[in-house]
Structure formats: C-alpha cells, structure tokens
C-alpha cells in the first residue's frame, strides 16, 4: 500500500528538494523543542530530526485536514499509512556547532570564522511509520574562499544569512565564495534527497 509522505518541516528549501525529485507529500510543521543531549554532530542532527518527526507523529489525524488518506488512527504515529520525515541541518566548524545567527554581528563573526577554510555540514533525517523509526545522516565538507570584510558585510546586507545555520545559504549568493564541496550538495541545502529517495524505496514506502 502506498504511504502518504508527511514532511515535518516548514523549510521552503526542503519542500523544493522533495518536489524536485517528484515525491508527493504534505507539510505538517513540527513545534518540537530543539534541545539535544548529544555532543557529536552526527548524533545531534539525528536526535533533532527524530524529535521533529516524533512531534508530528503525536498530532491527532482528525485535526489535521491536510492529511489525504482517511484513517481511524488517533495520531499519525498510530497508523502505518503515513511516513513522517523529520530533518535537521547544522554547520560544524572548529569543534563548534554553528546555528542560526542571533543578529548581524553574530552573522559576521560566523562567516569570518568560515572564510578561507573548510567546515562540515551535517543533515540528519528520521522516518517514522507506525512503530518503525529509522534515522541516518549525511556529512558534507564545504571549502570557502577568503572573504574580505566588505564582502561579508555586503552579503549580510542581503539578509540571506539570517535564517540559516552557519549564516549562509550555499544555494544563494554565498555560492560566489564556495571553492568546492566534498559530499552531497543537497544535504547542505537542507535535505539529502538522493539518500532520502533510496531509503524510502528500500523500506517499501514508495514504489
């Protein structure tokens, strides 16, 4: 039986990536508290992606009319008709996790720390279907050209960095400063859709 895919994320970038590979899905955003007890970056993203998926799994089906399939289940997690996808992305540089910048000064400091070096981007993904849960992650190394203070300030003025982990978007204007990557580009954008598709197919969630 074909499953209904639910993306537990309001990220427009993740929606675009799933649309790009032709997967039909419904968006139900997660209000999970993104608090992690893990220390290593790969475990952090898997735990946070799991928390997001679990938060949607607990939601009542009847109150969420976006769901297409009819189900007698009380919550999405009580039914194996639904596959919930949670995802989380972090930038890891110099032994520190870089989240979204608090303000423009913080964004400047973040980008300055990335200039002229390399850093890792981790994206964790969790699937929940009924009582089954699967988590995995992808790691991509990103190399950044040296940036002048003027270039950093001009980039910040675009407001592009302000809602992104590490204070940059590789799919936006920051592409001018990326010398190369090693790994999955889409994972840096927010979702390793190639791996997602393969894992969904392997689990029998899609045809």
C-alpha positions in Angstrom: 0.0 0.0 0.0 1.3 3.4 -0.9 2.1 5.6 2.1 1.3 9.2 2.5 4.5 11.2 3.0 4.5 13.9 5.6 7.3 16.4 5.8 7.7 17.6 9.3 9.4 20.9 8.3 8.3 24.4 7.2 11.6 24.9 5.4 10.9 26.1 1.8 14.3 24.6 0.7 13.3 21.1 1.9 9.9 21.4 0.2 11.7 22.4 -3.1 14.1 19.5 -2.9 11.3 16.9 -2.4 9.3 18.5 -5.2 12.4 18.4 -7.4 12.5 14.5 -7.2 8.8 14.1 -7.8 7.7 12.9 -4.4 4.1 13.8 -3.4 4.0 15.0 0.2 2.1 17.0 2.7 3.7 19.6 5.0 2.8 19.5 8.7 5.2 21.6 10.7 6.8 20.5 13.9 6.8 22.5 17.1 9.3 20.3 18.8 11.7 21.9 21.3 15.1 21.6 19.6 17.0 20.6 22.7 19.7 18.0 22.3 21.6 15.9 24.8 24.1 14.7 22.3 27.6 16.1 21.7 28.8 14.7 18.4 27.4 16.5 15.3 26.1 13.4 13.6 24.2 12.3 16.8 22.9 15.9 17.3 21.3 16.0 13.8 19.8 12.5 14.1 18.3 13.3 17.6 16.9 16.6 16.4 15.4 15.2 13.3 13.9 12.4 15.4 12.3 15.0 17.8 10.7 16.8 14.9 9.3 13.7 13.4 8.1 12.4 16.8 6.3 15.8 17.4 4.3 15.4 14.2 3.7 11.7 14.9 1.8 12.7 18.1 -0.5 15.0 16.4 -4.2 14.0 16.0 -5.2 12.9 12.5 -8.7 14.4 12.6 -7.5 17.9 13.4 -5.0 17.9 10.5 -7.1 18.1 7.4 -4.0 18.3 5.2 -3.8 14.5 5.5 -5.1 12.9 2.4 -5.8 9.3 3.5 -8.7 8.6 5.8 -7.5 6.8 8.9 -9.2 5.6 12.1 -5.9 6.2 14.0 -5.9 8.8 16.8 -2.5 10.2 15.8 -0.2 10.0 12.7 2.2 7.8 14.6 -0.5 5.2 15.4 -1.0 4.4 11.7 1.3 2.8 9.2 -0.5 4.7 6.4 1.9 7.7 7.0 5.6 8.2 6.7 6.8 11.2 8.6 10.1 12.8 7.6 12.0 14.9 10.1 15.2 16.7 9.2 17.8 18.9 10.8 20.9 20.6 9.5 23.9 22.0 11.4 27.2 23.6 10.4 30.2 22.3 12.4 33.4 24.3 12.4 36.4 24.4 14.6 34.8 22.0 17.0 31.7 24.1 17.4 28.1 23.8 16.2 27.0 27.0 14.3 23.3 27.5 14.4 21.3 30.5 13.0 22.8 33.9 13.8 21.3 35.9 16.6 21.9 39.2 14.8 24.1 40.7 12.1 27.2 41.0 14.3 26.9 37.3 15.1 26.4 36.5 11.4 29.6 38.5 10.7 31.6 36.5 13.3 30.3 33.2 11.9 31.1 34.0 8.3 34.5 35.4 9.3 35.3 32.1 11.0 34.4 30.1 7.9 36.3 32.4 5.5 39.4 30.8 3.9 38.9 27.3 5.5 36.7 24.3 5.4 33.8 23.1 7.6 31.4 20.2 7.8 27.6 20.4 7.2 25.6 17.6 8.8 22.0 16.8 7.9 20.1 14.2 9.9 16.9 12.6 8.7 14.4 10.4 10.5 11.5 8.4 9.1 8.6 7.3 11.4 6.0 4.9 10.0 3.8 3.4 12.7 6.1 1.8 15.2 9.1 1.8 12.9 11.7 4.6 13.1 14.8 5.0 11.0 17.5 7.7 11.4 20.6 8.5 9.3 22.8 11.4 8.4 25.0 12.8 5.7 28.2 14.8 6.2 29.5 17.2 3.5 32.7 19.2 3.6 32.5 22.8 2.3 35.5 24.8 1.4 35.2 28.6 1.4 37.4 31.2 -0.4 39.0 34.0 1.6 36.4 36.8 2.0 37.1 40.5 2.7 35.2 42.3 5.4 33.4 44.3 2.7 32.2 41.1 1.0 31.0 39.7 4.4 29.1 42.9 5.2 27.6 43.1 1.7 26.4 39.6 2.0 24.8 40.2 5.4 23.0 43.2 3.9 21.1 40.8 1.6 19.5 39.3 4.8 20.1 35.9 3.3 22.3 34.7 6.2 19.9 35.5 9.0 17.7 32.4 8.9 20.3 29.8 8.0 22.6 27.6 10.0 26.2 28.9 9.8 24.9 32.2 8.5 25.0 31.3 4.8 23.0 29.6 2.0 25.0 27.7 -0.5 22.1 27.8 -3.0 22.1 31.7 -2.8 24.6 34.4 -3.2 27.1 32.7 -0.9 27.8 30.3 -3.9 30.3 33.0 -5.1 32.5 32.2 -2.1 32.4 28.3 -2.2 35.5 26.9 -3.8 34.4 23.2 -3.7 32.4 20.7 -1.7 33.0 17.0 -0.9 29.8 15.2 -0.4 26.1 15.8 -1.1 25.3 19.4 -2.2 21.6 18.9 -1.5 22.4 17.9 2.1 24.0 21.3 2.5 20.9 23.0 1.2 18.8 21.1 3.8 17.9 17.5 2.7 19.9 14.8 1.0 17.1 13.8 -1.3 19.0 11.2 -3.2 19.6 9.2 0.0 16.0 10.0 1.2 14.6 8.5 -2.0 16.8 5.4 -1.8 15.9 4.8 1.9 12.2 5.3 1.2 12.3 2.8 -1.6 14.4 0.3 0.3 11.8 0.4 3.2 9.0 -0.1 0.7 7.4 3.3 1.5 7.4 4.3 -2.2 7.0 2.3 -5.4 
